[in-house]
Structure formats: C-alpha cells, structure tokens
Amino acid sequence: MHIYKIILKIQNTLMLLASCIEELESAVSLNYEEDILERAYDLIATYRRIKNELELD
C-alpha cells in the first residue's frame, strides 16, 4: 500500500473517531443517559472496527 493511501486511511479513521467523540460529548452535556450509553457503545464498536482494519494490537 502506498504511503499516501495509508495516511488517507489514518486521516479518515481519526475523523470518524472525532465524530463519535463529539456525539458522545453532546449526549453527556445534555445528560441523556440512554443516548450516552448508545454513543459510548458506538465509539467502542468504531474503535474495534478501526483497530481490526488497521491491524493494530
């Protein structure tokens, strides 16, 4: 894989994680317990998927 594709993949990954974190922060600031749990679960699932895609240990 070319270095450019690797950098692009990492950039997209960071943007996706940032989006998940922003959604979680929003739910926390509004103190919506159900939404907090859902957003936290989404963040964890996204992290695991990204970890597998990038083959990180």
C-alpha distance matrix in Angstrom:
0.0 3.8 6.4 8.2 6.5 6.9 10.3 11.2 10.7 12.8 15.2 15.8 16.4 18.8 20.6 21.1 22.5 24.7 26.1 27.0 28.6 30.6 31.9 33.0 34.7 36.5 37.7 38.9 40.7 42.5 43.3 42.4 42.1 40.7 38.1 37.2 36.6 34.6 32.3 31.9 31.0 28.4 26.9 26.8 25.3 22.6 21.8 21.7 19.4 16.9 17.3 16.5 13.5 12.0 13.6 16.0 19.3
3.8 0.0 3.8 5.4 5.4 6.5 8.8 10.0 10.9 12.7 14.4 15.6 16.8 18.7 20.3 21.4 22.9 24.6 26.1 27.5 28.9 30.6 32.2 33.5 34.8 36.6 38.2 39.3 40.8 42.8 43.8 43.1 43.1 42.0 39.1 38.1 37.9 35.9 33.4 33.1 32.6 29.8 28.1 28.3 27.1 24.1 23.3 23.7 21.6 18.7 19.3 19.1 16.0 14.1 16.2 18.0 21.4
6.4 3.8 0.0 3.8 5.5 5.0 6.2 8.5 9.8 10.6 12.2 14.2 15.2 16.5 18.3 19.9 21.1 22.4 24.4 25.9 26.8 28.5 30.4 31.6 32.6 34.6 36.4 37.2 38.6 40.8 41.8 41.4 41.5 40.6 37.7 36.5 36.5 34.8 32.0 31.6 31.4 28.8 26.7 27.0 26.3 23.1 22.0 22.8 21.1 17.8 18.3 18.8 15.9 13.5 15.8 16.8 20.2
8.2 5.4 3.8 0.0 3.8 5.4 5.1 6.1 8.6 9.9 10.4 12.2 14.1 15.3 16.5 18.3 20.0 20.9 22.6 24.5 25.6 26.8 28.8 30.3 31.3 32.9 34.9 36.0 37.1 39.2 40.5 40.1 40.4 39.5 36.4 35.4 35.7 33.8 30.9 30.9 30.9 27.9 26.0 26.8 26.0 22.6 21.9 23.2 21.1 17.9 19.1 19.8 16.5 14.5 17.5 18.6 22.2
6.5 5.4 5.5 3.8 0.0 3.8 5.5 5.0 6.1 8.6 9.7 10.5 12.1 14.2 15.3 16.4 18.3 19.8 21.1 22.6 24.3 25.6 27.2 28.7 30.1 31.6 33.3 34.6 36.0 37.8 39.0 38.2 38.4 37.2 34.3 33.5 33.5 31.3 28.7 28.8 28.4 25.4 23.8 24.5 23.2 19.9 19.6 20.5 18.1 15.1 16.6 16.8 13.3 12.0 15.0 16.7 20.4
6.9 6.5 5.0 5.4 3.8 0.0 3.8 5.4 5.1 6.2 8.6 9.9 10.5 12.3 14.3 15.4 16.5 18.3 20.0 21.2 22.5 24.3 26.0 27.1 28.4 30.3 31.9 32.9 34.5 36.5 37.4 36.8 36.8 35.8 32.9 31.8 31.7 29.9 27.2 26.8 26.5 23.8 21.8 22.2 21.3 18.2 17.2 18.1 16.2 12.9 13.8 14.4 11.4 9.1 12.1 13.3 17.0
10.3 8.8 6.2 5.1 5.5 3.8 0.0 3.8 5.4 5.1 6.1 8.6 9.7 10.5 12.3 14.2 15.3 16.4 18.4 20.1 20.9 22.4 24.5 25.7 26.6 28.5 30.4 31.3 32.5 34.7 35.9 35.6 35.8 35.2 32.1 30.8 31.2 29.5 26.5 26.3 26.5 23.7 21.4 22.3 21.9 18.4 17.4 19.1 17.5 13.9 15.1 16.5 13.7 11.3 14.6 15.0 18.6
11.2 10.0 8.5 6.1 5.0 5.4 3.8 0.0 3.8 5.4 5.0 6.2 8.5 9.9 10.6 12.3 14.3 15.3 16.6 18.5 19.9 21.0 22.8 24.5 25.6 27.0 29.0 30.3 31.4 33.3 34.7 34.1 34.6 33.6 30.4 29.6 30.0 28.0 25.0 25.3 25.4 22.2 20.4 21.7 20.9 17.3 17.0 18.8 16.7 13.4 15.5 16.6 13.3 12.0 15.6 16.5 20.2
10.7 10.9 9.8 8.6 6.1 5.1 5.4 3.8 0.0 3.8 5.4 5.2 6.1 8.7 9.9 10.6 12.3 14.2 15.4 16.7 18.4 20.0 21.4 22.8 24.3 25.9 27.4 28.7 30.3 32.0 33.1 32.3 32.4 31.3 28.3 27.4 27.5 25.4 22.7 22.7 22.4 19.4 17.7 18.6 17.6 14.1 13.9 15.2 13.0 9.8 12.0 12.9 9.6 8.6 12.3 13.4 17.2
12.8 12.7 10.6 9.9 8.6 6.2 5.1 5.4 3.8 0.0 3.8 5.5 4.9 6.2 8.6 9.8 10.5 12.2 14.2 15.4 16.4 18.2 20.1 21.1 22.2 24.3 25.9 26.7 28.3 30.4 31.3 30.9 30.9 30.2 27.3 25.9 26.1 24.5 21.6 21.2 21.4 18.7 16.3 17.2 16.9 13.4 12.4 14.3 13.0 9.3 10.8 12.8 10.3 8.4 11.9 12.0 15.5
15.2 14.4 12.2 10.4 9.7 8.6 6.1 5.0 5.4 3.8 0.0 3.8 5.4 5.2 6.3 8.7 10.0 10.5 12.4 14.4 15.3 16.4 18.6 20.1 20.9 22.5 24.6 25.6 26.7 28.8 30.1 29.9 30.4 29.8 26.6 25.4 26.1 24.4 21.2 21.3 21.9 19.0 16.7 18.3 18.2 14.5 14.0 16.5 15.1 11.7 13.8 15.9 13.4 12.0 15.6 15.5 18.9
15.8 15.6 14.2 12.2 10.5 9.9 8.6 6.2 5.2 5.5 3.8 0.0 3.8 5.5 5.1 6.2 8.7 9.8 10.6 12.5 14.3 15.3 16.8 18.6 19.9 21.2 23.0 24.5 25.7 27.4 28.7 28.0 28.5 27.5 24.3 23.6 24.1 22.0 19.0 19.6 19.8 16.5 14.8 16.7 15.9 12.2 12.6 15.0 13.0 10.1 13.1 14.7 12.0 11.7 15.4 15.9 19.3
16.4 16.8 15.2 14.1 12.1 10.5 9.7 8.5 6.1 4.9 5.4 3.8 0.0 3.8 5.4 5.1 6.2 8.6 9.9 10.8 12.4 14.3 15.6 16.7 18.3 20.1 21.5 22.6 24.4 26.2 27.0 26.3 26.4 25.5 22.5 21.4 21.6 19.8 16.9 16.9 17.0 14.0 11.9 13.3 12.9 9.2 9.0 11.5 10.0 6.8 9.7 11.8 9.8 9.3 12.8 12.8 16.0
18.8 18.7 16.5 15.3 14.2 12.3 10.5 9.9 8.7 6.2 5.2 5.5 3.8 0.0 3.8 5.4 5.1 6.0 8.5 9.9 10.4 12.1 14.3 15.2 16.2 18.2 20.0 20.8 22.1 24.3 25.4 25.2 25.5 25.1 22.0 20.5 21.3 19.9 16.5 16.4 17.3 14.6 11.9 13.8 14.3 10.7 10.0 13.2 12.6 9.5 11.6 14.5 13.0 11.9 15.2 14.3 17.1
20.6 20.3 18.3 16.5 15.3 14.3 12.3 10.6 9.9 8.6 6.3 5.1 5.4 3.8 0.0 3.8 5.5 5.0 6.2 8.7 9.8 10.4 12.4 14.3 15.1 16.5 18.6 19.9 20.9 22.7 24.2 23.9 24.7 24.1 20.7 19.8 20.9 19.1 15.7 16.4 17.5 14.4 12.3 14.9 15.1 11.4 11.9 15.2 14.1 11.6 14.4 16.8 15.1 14.7 18.1 17.6 20.5
21.1 21.4 19.9 18.3 16.4 15.4 14.2 12.3 10.6 9.8 8.7 6.2 5.1 5.4 3.8 0.0 3.8 5.4 5.1 6.4 8.7 9.9 10.8 12.6 14.3 15.5 16.9 18.6 20.1 21.6 22.7 21.9 22.4 21.4 18.1 17.4 18.1 16.0 12.9 13.7 14.3 10.9 9.3 12.0 11.7 8.0 9.3 12.4 11.2 9.4 12.6 14.7 13.3 13.7 16.9 16.7 19.4
22.5 22.9 21.1 20.0 18.3 16.5 15.3 14.3 12.3 10.5 10.0 8.7 6.2 5.1 5.5 3.8 0.0 3.8 5.4 5.1 6.2 8.6 9.9 10.6 12.2 14.2 15.5 16.4 18.3 20.2 20.9 20.4 20.5 20.0 17.0 15.6 16.2 14.8 11.4 11.4 12.5 9.8 7.1 9.6 10.4 7.2 7.3 10.9 10.9 9.1 11.4 14.2 13.7 13.6 16.4 15.3 17.5
24.7 24.6 22.4 20.9 19.8 18.3 16.4 15.3 14.2 12.2 10.5 9.8 8.6 6.0 5.0 5.4 3.8 0.0 3.8 5.5 5.1 6.1 8.6 9.8 10.3 12.2 14.3 15.1 16.2 18.4 19.7 19.7 20.4 20.3 17.0 15.6 17.1 15.9 12.2 12.7 14.6 12.1 9.4 12.5 13.7 10.7 10.9 14.6 14.7 12.7 15.0 18.0 17.2 16.9 19.7 18.5 20.7
26.1 26.1 24.4 22.6 21.1 20.0 18.4 16.6 15.4 14.2 12.4 10.6 9.9 8.5 6.2 5.1 5.4 3.8 0.0 3.8 5.4 5.1 6.3 8.7 9.9 10.6 12.5 14.3 15.3 16.8 18.4 17.8 18.9 18.4 14.8 14.1 15.8 14.0 10.4 12.0 13.6 10.6 9.1 12.7 13.3 10.5 11.9 15.3 14.9 13.7 16.5 18.9 18.0 18.4 21.4 20.6 22.8
27.0 27.5 25.9 24.5 22.6 21.2 20.1 18.5 16.7 15.4 14.4 12.5 10.8 9.9 8.7 6.4 5.1 5.5 3.8 0.0 3.8 5.5 5.2 6.3 8.7 10.0 10.8 12.4 14.3 15.6 16.4 15.6 16.1 15.4 12.2 11.1 12.3 10.6 7.0 8.2 9.8 7.1 5.5 9.2 10.2 8.1 9.6 12.8 13.0 12.5 15.0 17.4 17.2 17.9 20.4 19.4 21.2
28.6 28.9 26.8 25.6 24.3 22.5 20.9 19.9 18.4 16.4 15.3 14.3 12.4 10.4 9.8 8.7 6.2 5.1 5.4 3.8 0.0 3.8 5.4 5.0 6.1 8.6 9.9 10.4 12.1 14.3 15.0 15.0 15.5 15.8 12.7 10.7 12.5 11.9 8.1 8.4 11.1 9.5 6.9 10.2 12.3 10.5 10.8 14.4 15.3 14.4 16.2 19.1 19.3 19.4 21.6 20.1 21.5
30.6 30.6 28.5 26.8 25.6 24.3 22.4 21.0 20.0 18.2 16.4 15.3 14.3 12.1 10.4 9.9 8.6 6.1 5.1 5.5 3.8 0.0 3.8 5.4 5.0 6.1 8.7 9.8 10.4 12.4 14.0 14.3 15.7 16.1 12.6 11.3 13.9 13.1 9.4 10.8 13.6 11.8 10.1 13.6 15.3 13.4 14.3 17.8 18.3 17.3 19.5 22.3 22.0 22.2 24.8 23.5 25.1
31.9 32.2 30.4 28.8 27.2 26.0 24.5 22.8 21.4 20.1 18.6 16.8 15.6 14.3 12.4 10.8 9.9 8.6 6.3 5.2 5.4 3.8 0.0 3.8 5.5 5.1 6.3 8.7 10.0 10.8 12.3 11.6 13.0 12.8 9.2 8.7 11.2 10.0 6.6 9.0 11.5 9.6 9.2 12.8 14.0 12.8 14.4 17.5 17.8 17.7 20.0 22.4 22.3 23.1 25.5 24.5 26.0
33.0 33.5 31.6 30.3 28.7 27.1 25.7 24.5 22.8 21.1 20.1 18.6 16.7 15.2 14.3 12.6 10.6 9.8 8.7 6.3 5.0 5.4 3.8 0.0 3.8 5.4 5.1 6.2 8.6 10.0 10.3 10.0 10.6 11.1 8.0 6.0 8.6 8.5 5.1 6.3 9.6 9.0 8.0 11.1 13.1 12.6 13.6 16.6 17.7 17.7 19.5 22.1 22.6 23.2 25.2 23.7 24.7
34.7 34.8 32.6 31.3 30.1 28.4 26.6 25.6 24.3 22.2 20.9 19.9 18.3 16.2 15.1 14.3 12.2 10.3 9.9 8.7 6.1 5.0 5.5 3.8 0.0 3.8 5.5 5.0 6.1 8.6 9.6 10.6 11.9 13.3 10.4 8.3 11.5 12.0 8.9 9.6 13.2 12.7 11.2 14.2 16.6 15.7 16.2 19.5 20.7 20.2 21.9 24.8 25.2 25.4 27.4 25.7 26.6
36.5 36.6 34.6 32.9 31.6 30.3 28.5 27.0 25.9 24.3 22.5 21.2 20.1 18.2 16.5 15.5 14.2 12.2 10.6 10.0 8.6 6.1 5.1 5.4 3.8 0.0 3.8 5.4 5.2 6.3 8.5 9.1 11.4 12.5 9.3 8.6 12.2 12.1 9.5 11.4 14.6 13.7 13.2 16.4 18.3 17.4 18.6 21.7 22.5 22.3 24.4 27.0 27.1 27.6 29.9 28.5 29.7
37.7 38.2 36.4 34.9 33.3 31.9 30.4 29.0 27.4 25.9 24.6 23.0 21.5 20.0 18.6 16.9 15.5 14.3 12.5 10.8 9.9 8.7 6.3 5.1 5.5 3.8 0.0 3.8 5.5 5.2 6.0 5.6 7.7 8.8 5.9 5.2 9.0 9.3 7.6 9.6 12.5 12.4 12.6 15.4 17.2 17.1 18.5 21.1 22.2 22.6 24.4 26.8 27.3 28.2 30.1 28.8 29.6
38.9 39.3 37.2 36.0 34.6 32.9 31.3 30.3 28.7 26.7 25.6 24.5 22.6 20.8 19.9 18.6 16.4 15.1 14.3 12.4 10.4 9.8 8.7 6.2 5.0 5.4 3.8 0.0 3.8 5.4 4.8 6.5 7.7 10.1 8.2 6.0 9.5 11.2 9.4 10.0 13.4 14.1 13.5 15.8 18.3 18.4 19.1 21.8 23.4 23.5 24.9 27.6 28.4 28.9 30.6 28.8 29.3
40.7 40.8 38.6 37.1 36.0 34.5 32.5 31.4 30.3 28.3 26.7 25.7 24.4 22.1 20.9 20.1 18.3 16.2 15.3 14.3 12.1 10.4 10.0 8.6 6.1 5.2 5.5 3.8 0.0 3.8 5.4 8.1 10.4 12.9 10.9 9.5 13.2 14.4 12.5 13.5 17.0 17.2 16.5 19.1 21.5 21.2 21.9 24.9 26.3 26.1 27.7 30.5 31.0 31.4 33.3 31.5 32.2
42.5 42.8 40.8 39.2 37.8 36.5 34.7 33.3 32.0 30.4 28.8 27.4 26.2 24.3 22.7 21.6 20.2 18.4 16.8 15.6 14.3 12.4 10.8 10.0 8.6 6.3 5.2 5.4 3.8 0.0 3.8 5.6 8.8 11.0 9.3 9.1 12.8 13.8 12.7 14.3 17.3 17.6 17.6 20.3 22.3 22.3 23.5 26.2 27.3 27.6 29.4 31.9 32.4 33.2 35.1 33.6 34.3
43.3 43.8 41.8 40.5 39.0 37.4 35.9 34.7 33.1 31.3 30.1 28.7 27.0 25.4 24.2 22.7 20.9 19.7 18.4 16.4 15.0 14.0 12.3 10.3 9.6 8.5 6.0 4.8 5.4 3.8 0.0 3.8 5.9 9.0 8.5 7.6 10.8 12.7 12.2 13.1 16.0 17.1 17.3 19.3 21.5 22.1 23.1 25.5 27.0 27.6 29.0 31.4 32.4 33.2 34.8 33.1 33.4
42.4 43.1 41.4 40.1 38.2 36.8 35.6 34.1 32.3 30.9 29.9 28.0 26.3 25.2 23.9 21.9 20.4 19.7 17.8 15.6 15.0 14.3 11.6 10.0 10.6 9.1 5.6 6.5 8.1 5.6 3.8 0.0 3.8 5.7 5.3 6.0 8.7 10.0 10.4 12.0 14.2 15.2 16.1 18.2 19.8 20.7 22.2 24.2 25.5 26.5 28.1 30.1 31.1 32.3 33.9 32.5 32.9
42.1 43.1 41.5 40.4 38.4 36.8 35.8 34.6 32.4 30.9 30.4 28.5 26.4 25.5 24.7 22.4 20.5 20.4 18.9 16.1 15.5 15.7 13.0 10.6 11.9 11.4 7.7 7.7 10.4 8.8 5.9 3.8 0.0 3.8 5.5 5.0 6.3 8.7 9.9 10.5 12.3 14.2 15.2 16.6 18.3 19.8 21.0 22.7 24.3 25.6 26.9 28.8 30.2 31.4 32.6 31.1 31.2
40.7 42.0 40.6 39.5 37.2 35.8 35.2 33.6 31.3 30.2 29.8 27.5 25.5 25.1 24.1 21.4 20.0 20.3 18.4 15.4 15.8 16.1 12.8 11.1 13.3 12.5 8.8 10.1 12.9 11.0 9.0 5.7 3.8 0.0 3.8 5.4 5.3 6.3 8.7 10.0 10.7 12.4 14.3 15.6 16.6 18.3 20.1 21.3 22.6 24.3 25.8 27.3 28.6 30.3 31.4 30.4 30.6
38.1 39.1 37.7 36.4 34.3 32.9 32.1 30.4 28.3 27.3 26.6 24.3 22.5 22.0 20.7 18.1 17.0 17.0 14.8 12.2 12.7 12.6 9.2 8.0 10.4 9.3 5.9 8.2 10.9 9.3 8.5 5.3 5.5 3.8 0.0 3.8 5.4 5.0 6.0 8.4 9.7 10.4 12.1 14.1 15.1 16.1 18.1 19.8 20.8 22.1 23.9 25.6 26.5 28.1 29.6 28.7 29.3
37.2 38.1 36.5 35.4 33.5 31.8 30.8 29.6 27.4 25.9 25.4 23.6 21.4 20.5 19.8 17.4 15.6 15.6 14.1 11.1 10.7 11.3 8.7 6.0 8.3 8.6 5.2 6.0 9.5 9.1 7.6 6.0 5.0 5.4 3.8 0.0 3.8 5.5 5.2 6.0 8.5 9.8 10.4 12.2 14.1 15.1 16.4 18.3 19.8 20.9 22.3 24.3 25.5 26.7 28.0 26.6 27.0
36.6 37.9 36.5 35.7 33.5 31.7 31.2 30.0 27.5 26.1 26.1 24.1 21.6 21.3 20.9 18.1 16.2 17.1 15.8 12.3 12.5 13.9 11.2 8.6 11.5 12.2 9.0 9.5 13.2 12.8 10.8 8.7 6.3 5.3 5.4 3.8 0.0 3.8 5.5 5.1 6.1 8.6 9.9 10.6 12.2 14.1 15.3 16.6 18.3 19.9 21.0 22.7 24.2 25.7 26.6 25.4 25.4
34.6 35.9 34.8 33.8 31.3 29.9 29.5 28.0 25.4 24.5 24.4 22.0 19.8 19.9 19.1 16.0 14.8 15.9 14.0 10.6 11.9 13.1 10.0 8.5 12.0 12.1 9.3 11.2 14.4 13.8 12.7 10.0 8.7 6.3 5.0 5.5 3.8 0.0 3.8 5.5 5.1 6.2 8.7 10.0 10.5 12.1 14.2 15.4 16.4 18.2 19.8 21.2 22.3 24.1 25.4 24.6 25.2
32.3 33.4 32.0 30.9 28.7 27.2 26.5 25.0 22.7 21.6 21.2 19.0 16.9 16.5 15.7 12.9 11.4 12.2 10.4 7.0 8.1 9.4 6.6 5.1 8.9 9.5 7.6 9.4 12.5 12.7 12.2 10.4 9.9 8.7 6.0 5.2 5.5 3.8 0.0 3.8 5.4 4.9 6.1 8.6 9.7 10.3 12.2 14.2 15.1 16.2 18.1 19.9 20.7 22.1 23.7 22.8 23.6
31.9 33.1 31.6 30.9 28.8 26.8 26.3 25.3 22.7 21.2 21.3 19.6 16.9 16.4 16.4 13.7 11.4 12.7 12.0 8.2 8.4 10.8 9.0 6.3 9.6 11.4 9.6 10.0 13.5 14.3 13.1 12.0 10.5 10.0 8.4 6.0 5.1 5.5 3.8 0.0 3.8 5.4 5.1 6.3 8.6 9.8 10.6 12.4 14.2 15.3 16.4 18.5 19.9 21.0 22.1 20.7 21.1
31.0 32.6 31.4 30.9 28.4 26.5 26.5 25.4 22.4 21.4 21.9 19.8 17.0 17.3 17.5 14.3 12.5 14.6 13.6 9.8 11.1 13.6 11.5 9.6 13.2 14.6 12.5 13.4 17.0 17.3 16.0 14.2 12.3 10.7 9.7 8.5 6.1 5.1 5.4 3.8 0.0 3.8 5.4 5.2 6.1 8.5 9.9 10.6 12.2 14.2 15.2 16.6 18.3 19.9 20.7 19.8 20.1
28.4 29.8 28.8 27.9 25.4 23.8 23.7 22.2 19.4 18.7 19.0 16.5 14.0 14.6 14.4 10.9 9.8 12.1 10.6 7.1 9.5 11.8 9.6 9.0 12.7 13.7 12.4 14.1 17.2 17.6 17.1 15.2 14.2 12.4 10.4 9.8 8.6 6.2 4.9 5.4 3.8 0.0 3.8 5.5 5.1 6.0 8.5 9.9 10.4 12.0 14.0 15.3 16.2 18.0 19.5 18.9 20.0
26.9 28.1 26.7 26.0 23.8 21.8 21.4 20.4 17.7 16.3 16.7 14.8 11.9 11.9 12.3 9.3 7.1 9.4 9.1 5.5 6.9 10.1 9.2 8.0 11.2 13.2 12.6 13.5 16.5 17.6 17.3 16.1 15.2 14.3 12.1 10.4 9.9 8.7 6.1 5.1 5.4 3.8 0.0 3.8 5.5 5.1 6.1 8.6 9.9 10.5 12.0 14.3 15.2 16.2 17.8 16.7 17.7
26.8 28.3 27.0 26.8 24.5 22.2 22.3 21.7 18.6 17.2 18.3 16.7 13.3 13.8 14.9 12.0 9.6 12.5 12.7 9.2 10.2 13.6 12.8 11.1 14.2 16.4 15.4 15.8 19.1 20.3 19.3 18.2 16.6 15.6 14.1 12.2 10.6 10.0 8.6 6.3 5.2 5.5 3.8 0.0 3.8 5.4 5.1 6.2 8.6 9.9 10.4 12.4 14.2 15.3 16.0 14.8 15.2
25.3 27.1 26.3 26.0 23.2 21.3 21.9 20.9 17.6 16.9 18.2 15.9 12.9 14.3 15.1 11.7 10.4 13.7 13.3 10.2 12.3 15.3 14.0 13.1 16.6 18.3 17.2 18.3 21.5 22.3 21.5 19.8 18.3 16.6 15.1 14.1 12.2 10.5 9.7 8.6 6.1 5.1 5.5 3.8 0.0 3.8 5.4 5.2 6.2 8.6 9.8 10.7 12.3 14.2 15.0 14.7 15.6
22.6 24.1 23.1 22.6 19.9 18.2 18.4 17.3 14.1 13.4 14.5 12.2 9.2 10.7 11.4 8.0 7.2 10.7 10.5 8.1 10.5 13.4 12.8 12.6 15.7 17.4 17.1 18.4 21.2 22.3 22.1 20.7 19.8 18.3 16.1 15.1 14.1 12.1 10.3 9.8 8.5 6.0 5.1 5.4 3.8 0.0 3.8 5.5 5.1 6.1 8.4 9.9 10.4 12.1 13.8 13.6 15.2
21.8 23.3 22.0 21.9 19.6 17.2 17.4 17.0 13.9 12.4 14.0 12.6 9.0 10.0 11.9 9.3 7.3 10.9 11.9 9.6 10.8 14.3 14.4 13.6 16.2 18.6 18.5 19.1 21.9 23.5 23.1 22.2 21.0 20.1 18.1 16.4 15.3 14.2 12.2 10.6 9.9 8.5 6.1 5.1 5.4 3.8 0.0 3.8 5.5 5.1 6.0 8.6 9.8 10.4 11.7 10.7 12.0
21.7 23.7 22.8 23.2 20.5 18.1 19.1 18.8 15.2 14.3 16.5 15.0 11.5 13.2 15.2 12.4 10.9 14.6 15.3 12.8 14.4 17.8 17.5 16.6 19.5 21.7 21.1 21.8 24.9 26.2 25.5 24.2 22.7 21.3 19.8 18.3 16.6 15.4 14.2 12.4 10.6 9.9 8.6 6.2 5.2 5.5 3.8 0.0 3.8 5.4 5.0 6.2 8.6 10.0 10.2 9.6 10.5
19.4 21.6 21.1 21.1 18.1 16.2 17.5 16.7 13.0 13.0 15.1 13.0 10.0 12.6 14.1 11.2 10.9 14.7 14.9 13.0 15.3 18.3 17.8 17.7 20.7 22.5 22.2 23.4 26.3 27.3 27.0 25.5 24.3 22.6 20.8 19.8 18.3 16.4 15.1 14.2 12.2 10.4 9.9 8.6 6.2 5.1 5.5 3.8 0.0 3.8 5.4 5.2 6.2 8.6 9.6 10.4 12.3
16.9 18.7 17.8 17.9 15.1 12.9 13.9 13.4 9.8 9.3 11.7 10.1 6.8 9.5 11.6 9.4 9.1 12.7 13.7 12.5 14.4 17.3 17.7 17.7 20.2 22.3 22.6 23.5 26.1 27.6 27.6 26.5 25.6 24.3 22.1 20.9 19.9 18.2 16.2 15.3 14.2 12.0 10.5 9.9 8.6 6.1 5.1 5.4 3.8 0.0 3.8 5.3 5.0 6.0 8.1 8.5 11.2
17.3 19.3 18.3 19.1 16.6 13.8 15.1 15.5 12.0 10.8 13.8 13.1 9.7 11.6 14.4 12.6 11.4 15.0 16.5 15.0 16.2 19.5 20.0 19.5 21.9 24.4 24.4 24.9 27.7 29.4 29.0 28.1 26.9 25.8 23.9 22.3 21.0 19.8 18.1 16.4 15.2 14.0 12.0 10.4 9.8 8.4 6.0 5.0 5.4 3.8 0.0 3.8 5.5 5.3 5.8 5.2 7.4
16.5 19.1 18.8 19.8 16.8 14.4 16.5 16.6 12.9 12.8 15.9 14.7 11.8 14.5 16.8 14.7 14.2 18.0 18.9 17.4 19.1 22.3 22.4 22.1 24.8 27.0 26.8 27.6 30.5 31.9 31.4 30.1 28.8 27.3 25.6 24.3 22.7 21.2 19.9 18.5 16.6 15.3 14.3 12.4 10.7 9.9 8.6 6.2 5.2 5.3 3.8 0.0 3.8 5.5 4.8 6.5 8.5
13.5 16.0 15.9 16.5 13.3 11.4 13.7 13.3 9.6 10.3 13.4 12.0 9.8 13.0 15.1 13.3 13.7 17.2 18.0 17.2 19.3 22.0 22.3 22.6 25.2 27.1 27.3 28.4 31.0 32.4 32.4 31.1 30.2 28.6 26.5 25.5 24.2 22.3 20.7 19.9 18.3 16.2 15.2 14.2 12.3 10.4 9.8 8.6 6.2 5.0 5.5 3.8 0.0 3.8 5.4 8.0 11.0
12.0 14.1 13.5 14.5 12.0 9.1 11.3 12.0 8.6 8.4 12.0 11.7 9.3 11.9 14.7 13.7 13.6 16.9 18.4 17.9 19.4 22.2 23.1 23.2 25.4 27.6 28.2 28.9 31.4 33.2 33.2 32.3 31.4 30.3 28.1 26.7 25.7 24.1 22.1 21.0 19.9 18.0 16.2 15.3 14.2 12.1 10.4 10.0 8.6 6.0 5.3 5.5 3.8 0.0 3.8 5.6 9.2
13.6 16.2 15.8 17.5 15.0 12.1 14.6 15.6 12.3 11.9 15.6 15.4 12.8 15.2 18.1 16.9 16.4 19.7 21.4 20.4 21.6 24.8 25.5 25.2 27.4 29.9 30.1 30.6 33.3 35.1 34.8 33.9 32.6 31.4 29.6 28.0 26.6 25.4 23.7 22.1 20.7 19.5 17.8 16.0 15.0 13.8 11.7 10.2 9.6 8.1 5.8 4.8 5.4 3.8 0.0 3.8 6.7
16.0 18.0 16.8 18.6 16.7 13.3 15.0 16.5 13.4 12.0 15.5 15.9 12.8 14.3 17.6 16.7 15.3 18.5 20.6 19.4 20.1 23.5 24.5 23.7 25.7 28.5 28.8 28.8 31.5 33.6 33.1 32.5 31.1 30.4 28.7 26.6 25.4 24.6 22.8 20.7 19.8 18.9 16.7 14.8 14.7 13.6 10.7 9.6 10.4 8.5 5.2 6.5 8.0 5.6 3.8 0.0 3.8
19.3 21.4 20.2 22.2 20.4 17.0 18.6 20.2 17.2 15.5 18.9 19.3 16.0 17.1 20.5 19.4 17.5 20.7 22.8 21.2 21.5 25.1 26.0 24.7 26.6 29.7 29.6 29.3 32.2 34.3 33.4 32.9 31.2 30.6 29.3 27.0 25.4 25.2 23.6 21.1 20.1 20.0 17.7 15.2 15.6 15.2 12.0 10.5 12.3 11.2 7.4 8.5 11.0 9.2 6.7 3.8 0.0
